[in-house]
Amino acid sequence: MFRAFARTGVDPAEDGIAELVSDRMAAAAQGPHLAKALAALSSQDRSAILLLAWGQLSYAEIAAVLNLPLGTVKAKIHRARTKLRKALLGENNDG
């Protein structure tokens, strides 16, 4: 870390801290909106998107867990992303 600091003049411990804090604050503010949007999804759509995002499973792994064809999983995730994006963008425009 000290060698990088000496070479670049950029303290790696401070670089990007303000941006990181800002990103975390923005994400925390979206928490209730995200929870509401997730609750509005169908059970299988919600399971698929959460297994992808939080479980970090591959599409094939999600298909195996949910006992669904791979194409169905891809469609469910696409549909869930679209609905979540629309819900979160709508919340940002309303408030």
MODELLER restraints for C-alpha pairs under 7 A, 6 or more apart:
rsr = mdl.restraints
at = mdl.atoms
rsr.add(forms.Gaussian(group=physical.xy_distance, feature=features.Distance(at['CA:1:A'], at['CA:12:A']), mean=6.91, stdev=0.5))
rsr.add(forms.Gaussian(group=physical.xy_distance, feature=features.Distance(at['CA:5:A'], at['CA:11:A']), mean=5.26, stdev=0.5))
rsr.add(forms.Gaussian(group=physical.xy_distance, feature=features.Distance(at['CA:5:A'], at['CA:12:A']), mean=6.73, stdev=0.5))
rsr.add(forms.Gaussian(group=physical.xy_distance, feature=features.Distance(at['CA:33:A'], at['CA:88:A']), mean=6.54, stdev=0.5))
rsr.add(forms.Gaussian(group=physical.xy_distance, feature=features.Distance(at['CA:34:A'], at['CA:88:A']), mean=6.85, stdev=0.5))
rsr.add(forms.Gaussian(group=physical.xy_distance, feature=features.Distance(at['CA:37:A'], at['CA:84:A']), mean=5.82, stdev=0.5))
rsr.add(forms.Gaussian(group=physical.xy_distance, feature=features.Distance(at['CA:37:A'], at['CA:87:A']), mean=6.05, stdev=0.5))
rsr.add(forms.Gaussian(group=physical.xy_distance, feature=features.Distance(at['CA:38:A'], at['CA:46:A']), mean=6.24, stdev=0.5))
rsr.add(forms.Gaussian(group=physical.xy_distance, feature=features.Distance(at['CA:41:A'], at['CA:80:A']), mean=6.89, stdev=0.5))
rsr.add(forms.Gaussian(group=physical.xy_distance, feature=features.Distance(at['CA:45:A'], at['CA:76:A']), mean=5.20, stdev=0.5))
rsr.add(forms.Gaussian(group=physical.xy_distance, feature=features.Distance(at['CA:45:A'], at['CA:77:A']), mean=6.41, stdev=0.5))
rsr.add(forms.Gaussian(group=physical.xy_distance, feature=features.Distance(at['CA:45:A'], at['CA:80:A']), mean=5.75, stdev=0.5))
rsr.add(forms.Gaussian(group=physical.xy_distance, feature=features.Distance(at['CA:46:A'], at['CA:80:A']), mean=6.95, stdev=0.5))
rsr.add(forms.Gaussian(group=physical.xy_distance, feature=features.Distance(at['CA:48:A'], at['CA:62:A']), mean=6.49, stdev=0.5))
rsr.add(forms.Gaussian(group=physical.xy_distance, feature=features.Distance(at['CA:48:A'], at['CA:73:A']), mean=6.78, stdev=0.5))
rsr.add(forms.Gaussian(group=physical.xy_distance, feature=features.Distance(at['CA:48:A'], at['CA:76:A']), mean=6.82, stdev=0.5))
rsr.add(forms.Gaussian(group=physical.xy_distance, feature=features.Distance(at['CA:48:A'], at['CA:77:A']), mean=6.06, stdev=0.5))
rsr.add(forms.Gaussian(group=physical.xy_distance, feature=features.Distance(at['CA:49:A'], at['CA:77:A']), mean=5.46, stdev=0.5))
rsr.add(forms.Gaussian(group=physical.xy_distance, feature=features.Distance(at['CA:49:A'], at['CA:80:A']), mean=6.57, stdev=0.5))
rsr.add(forms.Gaussian(group=physical.xy_distance, feature=features.Distance(at['CA:51:A'], at['CA:57:A']), mean=5.81, stdev=0.5))
rsr.add(forms.Gaussian(group=physical.xy_distance, feature=features.Distance(at['CA:51:A'], at['CA:62:A']), mean=6.57, stdev=0.5))
rsr.add(forms.Gaussian(group=physical.xy_distance, feature=features.Distance(at['CA:52:A'], at['CA:58:A']), mean=6.54, stdev=0.5))
rsr.add(forms.Gaussian(group=physical.xy_distance, feature=features.Distance(at['CA:59:A'], at['CA:70:A']), mean=6.74, stdev=0.5))
rsr.add(forms.Gaussian(group=physical.xy_distance, feature=features.Distance(at['CA:59:A'], at['CA:73:A']), mean=6.74, stdev=0.5))
rsr.add(forms.Gaussian(group=physical.xy_distance, feature=features.Distance(at['CA:59:A'], at['CA:74:A']), mean=6.88, stdev=0.5))
rsr.add(forms.Gaussian(group=physical.xy_distance, feature=features.Distance(at['CA:60:A'], at['CA:70:A']), mean=6.11, stdev=0.5))
rsr.add(forms.Gaussian(group=physical.xy_distance, feature=features.Distance(at['CA:63:A'], at['CA:69:A']), mean=5.87, stdev=0.5))
rsr.add(forms.Gaussian(group=physical.xy_distance, feature=features.Distance(at['CA:63:A'], at['CA:70:A']), mean=5.38, stdev=0.5))
rsr.add(forms.Gaussian(group=physical.xy_distance, feature=features.Distance(at['CA:63:A'], at['CA:73:A']), mean=5.92, stdev=0.5))
